[in-house]
Amino acid sequence: MSAVVVVGAGIVGSSVAYHLARRGVPVTLLEQGPAPATGVTGGSFAWISGSGGHWPGGAQDLREYVPADYQRLETELPDVTVRRSGSLSWAGTPVEDSGLGAGQFRMGRSDIAALEPNLRYPPDQAVHTPSDAGVDPTALARALVAAACAHGATVLHNTAVTSLKVTNGRVEGVLSPTGLHTAATVVLTAGTNVPKLCEPLSADLPIAASPATLAQVTAPPGLVKTIVASPDFEVREVRDGHLLLVVPHVADTAAACEQAVQDALQHLKAAFQRSDQCRLLGYRTGRRPMPAHGPVIGYVTNDRSVYVAVMHSAIALAPTVGRLIADELVTGRPVPELRHCRPRAH
């Protein structure tokens, strides 16, 4: 019997499994796909920001820990690389100083051109966040899983969890086509699948699915220097010569999605010099979990047999959340940093 079964090897589940295994907890990680990060994690833009952006609910309490937890992971896992490129954001309207977060600066055209020398038409002004960074989300999840295994975790791929195993009101584990996986505690990190798995329980989990399309583009190395968020697209270099391009969401038809991808690619080429060499490698649309009130993290049963961890901005928060969840499960004491993330009772 595993002390803990973690369901879902996306970025959150991979981080939870790693942090538990590192602390000596027997843990089994179950993933429905053939490898970690084959779901929404693999289609993430993976923009890590501790300053700007929208941090709903309890995410606001966690943002300050994000930079240090990523630095820690880089020390613990040599295969993890964080690209600290900073970001440039503009929305076509003047930037007010009062709207800037800590560590953000308003920047004029000449400074923008110095940061992004390949921009054909730098805007009059933009918000620069030097501390912003990005990661390769698939590589990060796989590094966490490999490290979890090195610390004794068991990882089972192609293992889709179909339901919780409930006996006399207590959850004893999870069921999959391969059988019963017993556990003292089940940790559900399976994104938009979590509410359905929790249907037998008295838990209020308002988690919507938000479609997001991400294109992969080859480009001359260094074409894009920072994380660029313009009114027409968001783009960053995830590794040398390989760009991630956010595509505005359109109707859910294959033809409309294909057209939106091509339009976004043309906007990119129009914005950057030397972009004639850019080529589309592929694209995918994922269904990001969007909890209505911010991250949902904590026990959903009084006997502490089921714990959930679902959030948006999962790439940014995963190292911090994994550490804090491991603290709770190992010590049996609630950590104050997660107090505003708790699931709501019916």
C-alpha positions in Angstrom: 0.0 0.0 0.0 1.3 3.4 -0.9 1.1 6.1 1.7 0.1 8.5 -1.1 -1.3 8.1 -4.6 -1.0 11.2 -6.8 -3.4 11.3 -9.8 -2.0 13.2 -12.8 1.6 13.7 -13.9 1.2 17.3 -15.1 3.3 20.0 -13.6 1.4 20.0 -10.3 1.3 16.2 -9.8 4.9 15.9 -10.8 5.9 18.5 -8.2 3.8 17.0 -5.5 5.2 13.5 -6.2 8.8 14.9 -6.2 8.5 16.8 -3.0 6.8 13.9 -1.2 9.3 11.4 -2.4 12.2 13.7 -1.4 10.9 13.6 2.1 10.7 9.8 2.2 7.0 9.4 1.7 6.0 6.2 -0.3 4.3 7.7 -3.3 2.7 6.3 -6.5 2.1 8.7 -9.4 -0.5 7.7 -11.9 -0.7 9.3 -15.4 -3.2 8.5 -18.1 -0.8 9.4 -20.9 2.4 7.7 -22.1 4.7 10.2 -20.4 4.5 13.2 -18.0 3.1 16.5 -19.3 1.1 15.0 -22.2 -2.0 17.0 -21.1 -2.5 20.7 -20.6 1.0 21.1 -19.1 2.7 20.3 -22.3 0.6 23.0 -24.1 1.4 25.7 -21.6 3.1 29.0 -22.4 4.9 28.6 -19.0 5.4 32.3 -18.2 6.6 32.6 -14.6 5.8 36.0 -13.1 6.0 37.1 -9.5 5.0 40.7 -10.2 2.5 41.3 -12.9 -0.6 39.5 -14.1 -3.7 38.4 -12.3 -3.3 36.3 -9.1 -6.8 35.4 -8.0 -7.8 34.2 -4.5 -5.1 32.4 -2.5 -2.6 32.7 -5.4 -1.9 36.2 -4.2 -0.5 34.7 -1.0 1.8 32.3 -2.9 3.3 34.6 -5.6 6.1 36.0 -3.3 7.6 32.5 -2.9 7.7 31.6 -6.6 11.2 33.0 -7.5 12.9 31.4 -4.5 11.3 28.0 -5.1 12.4 28.0 -8.7 15.9 28.9 -7.7 15.8 26.0 -5.2 14.6 23.6 -7.9 17.5 24.6 -10.2 19.9 23.7 -7.4 18.2 20.4 -6.6 17.6 19.4 -10.2 20.5 20.2 -12.6 18.3 19.4 -15.6 15.9 22.3 -14.8 16.7 25.5 -16.7 14.8 28.7 -16.1 15.2 31.4 -18.8 15.2 34.7 -16.9 14.6 36.9 -19.9 12.2 39.5 -18.4 9.0 40.5 -20.1 7.7 43.4 -22.2 3.9 44.0 -22.2 1.8 46.6 -23.9 -1.9 46.8 -24.7 -2.2 49.9 -27.0 -3.2 52.1 -24.1 -1.0 54.4 -21.9 0.6 52.7 -19.0 -0.2 54.4 -15.7 2.5 54.3 -13.0 -0.2 53.5 -10.4 -1.0 50.3 -12.3 2.6 48.9 -12.0 3.4 46.1 -9.6 6.5 45.7 -7.5 9.5 45.3 -9.7 7.8 46.6 -12.8 8.9 49.7 -14.8 7.4 51.8 -17.5 9.7 51.9 -20.5 9.9 54.2 -23.6 10.5 53.3 -27.2 14.3 53.5 -27.3 14.7 51.3 -24.2 12.2 48.8 -25.7 14.2 48.7 -28.9 17.4 48.0 -26.9 15.7 45.0 -25.2 14.0 43.7 -28.4 16.3 44.9 -31.3 14.4 42.9 -33.9 11.0 44.6 -33.3 10.1 46.5 -36.5 7.8 49.0 -34.8 8.5 49.3 -31.0 5.5 50.8 -29.2 5.7 54.2 -27.5 5.8 52.6 -24.1 5.5 49.2 -22.4 5.7 47.6 -19.0 9.1 45.9 -18.4 9.3 43.2 -15.7 12.9 42.1 -15.4 12.2 39.2 -13.0 9.8 37.4 -15.3 11.0 34.1 -16.7 9.9 31.0 -18.6 10.6 27.3 -18.6 10.1 24.3 -20.9 7.1 22.9 -19.1 7.5 19.3 -20.5 11.1 19.2 -19.6 10.4 20.5 -16.1 7.7 17.9 -15.5 9.8 15.1 -16.7 12.8 16.2 -14.6 10.5 16.3 -11.5 9.2 12.8 -12.2 12.7 11.4 -12.8 13.9 12.9 -9.6 10.8 11.5 -7.8 11.7 8.1 -9.1 15.3 8.5 -7.9 13.9 9.1 -4.4 11.8 5.9 -4.6 8.5 6.9 -6.1 6.6 4.6 -8.4 5.3 6.0 -11.7 2.7 4.3 -13.8 1.9 5.7 -17.2 -1.0 4.8 -19.4 -3.0 4.4 -16.2 -6.3 6.4 -16.4 -8.0 6.7 -13.1 -11.8 6.1 -13.6 -13.1 6.7 -10.0 -12.3 6.7 -6.3 -12.7 3.5 -4.4 -15.1 4.3 -1.6 -15.9 1.7 1.1 -18.2 2.5 4.1 -17.7 6.2 3.4 -14.0 6.1 3.3 -11.8 6.5 0.2 -9.4 3.6 0.1 -7.7 4.4 -3.2 -8.4 4.8 -6.9 -9.6 2.5 -9.6 -8.1 2.2 -13.1 -8.4 -0.4 -15.9 -5.4 -2.1 -14.3 -7.1 -2.5 -10.9 -7.2 -0.9 -7.5 -4.4 1.4 -6.3 -4.7 1.7 -2.5 -3.6 4.6 -0.5 -3.9 6.3 2.9 -4.3 9.6 1.0 -5.2 10.3 -2.6 -4.0 13.6 -4.1 -6.0 14.6 -7.1 -4.0 16.9 -9.5 -5.8 16.0 -12.7 -7.0 19.5 -13.6 -10.5 19.6 -15.2 -11.0 15.9 -14.4 -11.0 16.5 -10.6 -14.6 17.6 -10.2 -15.9 14.4 -11.8 -13.6 12.2 -9.7 -14.9 14.0 -6.6 -18.6 13.6 -7.4 -19.2 10.9 -4.7 -17.8 13.3 -2.1 -19.4 16.4 -0.4 -17.1 18.9 -2.1 -17.8 22.1 -4.0 -15.3 22.4 -6.8 -16.3 25.0 -9.3 -13.6 24.4 -11.9 -14.2 25.6 -15.5 -12.3 24.5 -18.6 -10.7 27.4 -20.5 -9.5 26.5 -24.0 -6.0 27.8 -25.0 -4.1 27.3 -28.2 -0.3 27.3 -28.4 1.8 27.1 -31.5 5.4 26.0 -31.8 7.6 27.9 -34.2 11.2 27.5 -35.4 13.0 30.8 -35.7 16.5 32.3 -35.9 18.0 31.9 -32.4 17.6 35.1 -30.4 14.9 36.6 -32.7 12.8 37.2 -29.5 14.8 38.2 -26.5 12.2 38.7 -23.8 8.6 37.5 -23.2 6.6 39.7 -25.5 2.9 40.4 -24.8 1.5 42.6 -27.5 -2.2 43.2 -28.3 -1.9 40.7 -31.2 0.1 37.9 -29.7 2.3 36.6 -26.9 5.6 35.0 -27.8 8.8 33.8 -26.1 11.8 31.7 -26.9 11.5 28.5 -24.9 14.9 27.3 -26.1 17.4 28.4 -28.8 15.6 28.7 -32.1 12.3 27.5 -30.8 9.4 29.9 -30.0 6.1 29.4 -28.2 3.3 31.6 -29.7 0.0 32.1 -27.9 -2.9 32.0 -30.4 -6.1 34.0 -29.6 -8.9 31.6 -29.0 -11.6 31.3 -31.6 -14.6 29.0 -32.3 -13.9 25.3 -31.7 -13.7 24.2 -35.3 -10.5 22.8 -36.9 -10.7 25.3 -39.8 -11.1 28.3 -37.5 -8.3 27.2 -35.3 -6.0 26.6 -38.2 -6.8 30.1 -39.5 -6.2 31.7 -36.1 -2.8 30.0 -35.9 -1.8 31.2 -39.4 -3.0 34.7 -38.5 -1.0 34.8 -35.3 2.1 33.6 -37.2 1.6 36.4 -39.7 1.3 39.0 -36.8 4.6 37.6 -35.4 6.4 37.9 -38.8 5.0 41.4 -39.3 6.3 42.5 -35.9 9.9 41.1 -36.1 12.7 41.6 -38.5 14.5 38.4 -39.7 11.2 36.5 -39.2 11.0 35.2 -42.8 12.8 32.1 -41.5 10.0 31.4 -39.0 8.2 28.1 -39.6 5.2 26.5 -37.9 6.1 23.2 -36.3 2.6 22.5 -34.9 0.0 23.6 -32.5 -2.3 22.2 -29.8 -5.4 23.3 -27.9 -5.6 22.5 -24.2 -8.3 22.9 -21.6 -6.8 24.8 -18.7 -8.5 24.3 -15.3 -9.9 27.6 -14.1 -11.1 27.4 -10.5 -13.7 30.1 -9.9 -12.1 31.6 -6.8 -8.4 30.9 -7.3 -6.3 27.8 -6.5 -8.2 24.9 -4.8 -5.8 23.1 -2.5 -6.6 21.0 0.5 -8.6 18.0 1.9 -12.1 17.4 0.6 -12.9 14.7 3.1 -13.1 14.9 6.9 -11.0 11.8 7.3 -8.2 13.3 5.1 -8.3 10.5 2.6 -8.6 12.8 -0.4 -6.7 16.0 -1.1 -7.1 18.1 -4.2 -4.7 20.6 -5.9 -6.1 22.5 -8.9 -5.0 25.9 -10.1 -4.4 28.3 -13.0 -0.9 29.6 -13.4 0.1 26.1 -12.4 3.5 26.3 -14.0 4.4 29.4 -11.9 3.0 28.0 -8.7 3.9 24.3 -8.9 7.3 24.3 -7.1 5.8 26.3 -4.3 2.6 24.3 -4.1 4.5 21.0 -4.2 6.6 22.0 -1.3 3.7 23.2 0.8 1.5 20.2 0.1 4.4 17.9 1.1 4.7 19.9 4.4 1.0 19.4 5.1 0.9 15.7 4.3 4.1 14.9 6.2 3.5 16.9 9.3 -0.3 16.6 9.5 -0.5 20.3 10.2 -2.1 23.0 7.9 0.4 25.5 6.4 -0.8 29.1 6.7 0.3 30.0 3.2 -2.5 27.8 1.8 -5.3 29.1 4.1 -7.0 31.0 1.3 -6.9 28.1 -1.2 -9.1 25.7 0.7 -12.0 23.8 -1.0 -15.4 25.1 0.0 -17.8 22.8 1.7 -21.3 22.3 0.4 
